[in-house]
Every structure is written in C-alpha cells, then in structure tokens.
Amino acid sequence: MVVYNVTFQLDPEVEQDWLHWMEKEHIPEMLATQLFQEAKLLRVCTDTGDFTGSYAIQYLAPSKQHLDTYLTAHSSSLRKKTSQRFGEKALAFRTHLEVMSWQS
C-alpha cells in the first residue's frame, strides 16, 4: 500500500470554502478515479494543540502503480482546478509514503 499525502497551508479567508470544496467535490473526484481505496482529511495541530490553518489529506492506494497512474493521468487536471479556485491562498506540499505496517 502507498499513501499519497497532500498537506495544505490555507489563508484564513478561504479555509471554510476550501473545507467544503474538499469534502464535497475534490476528495470525491479523487476517489472517482478508482485509483485510491480511501481518503482521510486531517487537521494539522502544533505541539501546543493550536490549529494552524493546515490540513493533510491522505489517499490510500493499493500499489505504487496505482499512484503512478494517478500522477500521469489525473494529477495535472485536478491540481489545476485547485489552483484556479484558490490560487496562492491554498499552498500544497505532496509526499508519497510506503506503508510498512498497518495495524488496527
């Protein structure tokens, strides 16, 4: 399994619109590619427990090949939609993580 993690730093003026858009449009569109099994939207907290206007979305892909297919076939158009809607008010940082162990 592979986790595609996208962390956003948001301008406070777009935060509520971004959250609504993520939950109702963007995440469902990502899952509709059928390349990810699930998605989790998380709020990033500092060591003091303060909320910082940062969020992470973690998409779980069954394999690196699924992630590579997403990156080559879908990522450009979906990133463009985010950029057109929020511009510099929603800055993203992306990482790929390989799941070494998953326990419940």
C-alpha positions in Angstrom: 0.0 0.0 0.0 1.0 3.6 -0.7 -0.2 6.8 0.9 -0.4 9.9 -1.2 -0.3 12.7 1.4 -1.2 16.3 0.4 -0.7 18.9 3.1 -2.2 22.4 2.6 -1.5 25.7 4.3 -4.6 27.9 3.9 -5.2 31.6 4.1 -7.9 32.1 6.7 -10.2 33.8 4.3 -10.6 30.6 2.2 -10.5 28.0 4.9 -14.2 27.3 5.2 -14.8 27.3 1.4 -11.8 25.0 0.9 -13.0 22.6 3.6 -16.5 22.4 2.0 -15.0 22.1 -1.5 -12.6 19.3 -0.4 -15.3 17.2 1.2 -18.0 17.7 -1.4 -16.0 18.0 -4.7 -12.3 17.3 -4.7 -12.0 14.2 -2.5 -14.9 12.5 -4.2 -13.3 13.4 -7.6 -10.0 11.8 -6.4 -11.8 8.7 -5.3 -13.8 8.5 -8.6 -10.5 7.8 -10.4 -10.7 4.4 -8.7 -7.0 4.5 -8.0 -7.4 5.1 -4.3 -9.2 2.9 -1.7 -10.0 5.6 0.8 -9.2 9.2 1.9 -8.8 10.9 5.2 -9.0 14.6 5.8 -6.9 15.6 8.9 -6.3 19.0 10.6 -2.6 19.6 11.4 -2.1 20.7 15.1 1.0 22.2 16.6 2.7 20.8 19.7 0.6 23.1 21.8 -2.6 21.8 20.3 -3.3 25.0 18.4 -4.9 24.8 15.0 -2.7 26.3 12.3 -4.9 26.5 9.1 -3.1 23.5 7.9 -4.7 20.3 6.7 -3.5 16.9 5.3 -5.4 14.6 3.0 -4.2 11.1 2.9 -5.2 8.9 0.0 -4.6 5.2 0.2 -3.6 3.5 -3.0 -3.2 -0.3 -3.3 0.1 0.0 -5.1 2.7 2.4 -6.4 1.4 1.6 -9.9 -2.0 3.0 -8.9 -0.3 6.1 -7.6 1.8 6.4 -10.7 -1.3 6.1 -12.9 -3.0 8.8 -10.9 0.1 11.1 -11.3 0.4 10.7 -15.0 -3.3 10.6 -16.0 -5.2 12.8 -13.4 -3.0 14.9 -11.2 -2.4 17.7 -13.6 -6.1 18.5 -14.2 -7.1 18.1 -10.5 -4.2 20.3 -9.4 -5.2 22.9 -12.0 -8.8 23.0 -10.5 -7.4 23.6 -7.1 -5.1 26.3 -8.3 -7.8 28.1 -10.3 -10.2 28.1 -7.4 -7.8 29.1 -4.6 -4.6 30.3 -6.1 -1.9 31.2 -3.6 -4.4 31.1 -0.8 -4.0 27.3 -0.6 -0.4 26.1 -0.9 0.2 22.4 -1.2 3.1 20.1 -0.3 2.9 16.5 -1.5 4.6 13.3 -0.3 4.4 9.6 -1.2 4.6 7.2 1.7 5.0 3.4 1.5 3.1 1.6 4.2 5.4 -0.7 6.0 2.9 -2.0 8.6 -0.8 -1.3 9.1 -2.3 -2.4 12.4 -5.9 -1.9 13.7 
